Amino acid sequence: MEKIYIKSMVCQRCIYAVEQQLNALGITPLNVQLGEVTIEQPLTRDQESVLKANLAAIGFEVLDDEKQKLIERIKTIVIEKVHYQEGDEKLKFSAMLSQQLNKDYSYLSNLFSEVEGITIEKFIIEQKIERVKELLIYDELNLSEIAFKTGYSSVAHLSAQFKKITGLTPSAFKQMGIRSRKSLDKI
């Protein structure tokens, strides 16, 4: 088995697009998830070259560098947790990342900051604020429910972080009818 790490996979459509590219090359993946593909046999040089070019054409990048692979796995874990799982449990991201990646958190944190230019904590906050924006736009939950769903300890904490990142309170954002959100791979 071989794993291929792919940068900028942030949603189910990304998984589908990558699966389509693999199938077009006659490669049946064993598993495709955000940022990672598992295949049974290693790619030939020709397959690897074509796959890299085809994925690049649709906005993805096959990662070769071990540090970049680790950074992408950190991002994938954070995105999955923030956007696709309920946030009501009080799990610390530092413990979760260390456990899932089998690395010391200080190493992960230093590497992430060095490569990305922001801390893991800031990346997590930015992801959470984008999730809050999404939930505000949907207008199905009140602020207390959004705070609970996104793992904030209180509405006040959520509001303070939201204002710090966006310059607006969640209520002002909602009242203004702002629909602009950042693409998850641009955060």
C-alpha positions in Angstrom: 0.0 0.0 0.0 1.1 3.5 -0.7 -0.2 6.9 0.5 -0.3 10.0 -1.6 -0.7 13.3 0.2 -2.6 16.0 -1.6 -2.7 19.7 -0.7 -5.9 21.8 -0.8 -8.4 19.0 -0.3 -11.0 20.5 2.0 -14.4 19.1 1.2 -16.4 16.2 -0.2 -16.3 17.6 -3.7 -12.5 17.6 -3.5 -12.5 13.9 -2.6 -14.8 13.3 -5.6 -12.6 15.3 -8.0 -9.4 13.4 -6.9 -11.2 10.1 -7.2 -12.2 11.1 -10.8 -8.6 11.9 -11.7 -7.4 8.6 -10.3 -10.1 6.6 -12.1 -9.2 8.4 -15.4 -5.7 6.9 -15.0 -7.1 3.5 -14.3 -6.1 3.6 -10.6 -8.7 2.4 -8.2 -8.0 3.9 -4.8 -8.4 1.9 -1.6 -9.4 5.0 0.3 -9.7 8.7 -0.5 -10.1 11.2 2.4 -9.3 14.8 2.9 -5.6 15.3 2.0 -4.8 11.7 1.6 -5.2 8.8 -0.9 -4.3 5.2 -0.3 -3.6 3.0 -3.3 -2.6 -0.6 -3.5 0.4 -0.4 -5.8 3.0 2.4 -6.1 2.5 4.7 -9.1 4.7 4.4 -12.1 6.7 7.5 -13.0 4.4 8.2 -15.9 1.3 7.8 -13.7 2.8 10.0 -11.1 3.7 12.7 -13.6 0.2 12.7 -15.2 -1.6 12.6 -11.9 0.4 15.6 -10.6 -0.3 17.6 -13.8 -4.0 16.7 -13.8 -4.4 17.5 -10.1 -2.5 20.8 -10.5 -4.9 21.7 -13.3 -7.9 21.5 -10.9 -6.1 23.3 -8.0 -4.5 20.4 -6.0 -0.8 19.6 -5.4 0.8 16.2 -4.7 3.1 16.7 -1.8 6.6 15.1 -1.8 8.2 16.9 1.1 7.7 15.2 4.5 7.3 18.5 6.3 4.7 19.7 3.9 2.9 16.4 4.3 2.8 16.9 8.0 1.5 20.5 7.7 -1.2 19.3 5.4 -2.2 16.6 7.8 -2.5 19.2 10.6 -4.7 21.3 8.4 -6.9 18.3 7.4 -7.4 17.2 11.0 -8.4 20.8 12.1 -10.7 21.3 9.1 -12.4 17.9 9.7 -12.9 18.6 13.4 -14.1 22.2 13.0 -16.3 21.8 9.9 -17.5 18.3 9.9 -17.8 17.1 13.5 -19.8 18.5 16.4 -17.7 20.8 18.6 -19.5 20.2 21.9 -16.8 18.0 23.4 -14.0 19.8 25.2 -11.1 18.1 23.4 -7.9 20.1 23.2 -6.6 20.4 19.7 -3.0 20.1 20.9 -3.7 16.7 22.5 -5.7 15.5 19.5 -3.0 16.5 17.0 -0.2 15.0 19.0 -2.1 11.8 19.4 -3.2 11.5 15.8 0.2 12.4 14.3 2.3 10.7 16.9 4.5 13.8 17.4 5.2 16.2 20.2 2.9 19.2 20.0 5.7 21.7 20.4 7.4 20.2 17.3 4.1 20.4 15.3 3.5 23.9 16.5 7.0 25.2 15.6 6.9 23.5 12.2 3.5 24.9 11.4 4.4 28.4 12.4 7.7 28.2 10.5 6.1 27.0 7.3 2.7 28.7 7.3 3.6 32.0 9.0 0.8 31.7 11.6 0.3 29.5 14.7 -1.8 26.4 14.8 -4.0 28.2 17.3 -4.6 31.1 14.9 -5.4 28.7 12.1 -7.9 26.9 14.3 -9.5 30.2 15.3 -9.8 31.3 11.6 -11.4 27.9 10.7 -13.8 28.2 13.6 -14.8 31.8 12.6 -15.4 30.6 9.0 -17.7 27.9 10.4 -19.5 30.5 12.6 -20.0 32.6 9.5 -21.5 29.7 7.6 -23.9 28.9 10.5 -24.9 32.6 10.8 -25.6 32.7 7.0 -27.8 29.6 7.3 -29.8 31.4 10.0 -31.0 28.1 11.6 -29.3 28.4 15.0 -29.1 31.1 17.6 -25.8 32.4 18.8 -25.8 30.2 21.9 -26.4 27.1 19.8 -23.6 28.2 17.4 -21.2 28.7 20.3 -22.0 25.3 21.6 -21.7 23.6 18.2 -18.4 25.2 17.4 -16.8 24.4 20.8 -16.8 27.9 22.4 -17.2 28.1 26.1 -19.6 31.0 25.9 -21.3 33.4 23.5 -19.1 36.2 24.9 -15.9 34.2 24.0 -17.3 33.5 20.5 -18.3 37.1 20.0 -14.9 38.4 21.1 -13.0 36.1 18.7 -15.4 36.8 15.9 -15.0 40.6 16.3 -11.2 40.3 16.6 -11.0 38.4 13.3 -13.7 40.1 11.2 -14.1 43.5 12.8 -17.8 42.9 13.4 -19.9 41.3 16.1 -21.7 38.1 15.0 -25.0 40.1 15.2 -23.7 42.9 13.0 -22.4 40.4 10.5 -25.8 38.7 10.4 -27.7 42.0 10.2 -25.6 43.3 7.4 -26.4 40.2 5.4 -22.8 39.6 4.5 -22.4 36.5 2.5 -18.6 36.6 2.0 -16.7 33.7 3.3 -13.2 32.5 2.7 -12.5 29.3 0.9 -11.2 26.8 3.4 -8.0 26.2 1.4 -7.3 30.0 1.5 -7.3 30.2 5.3 
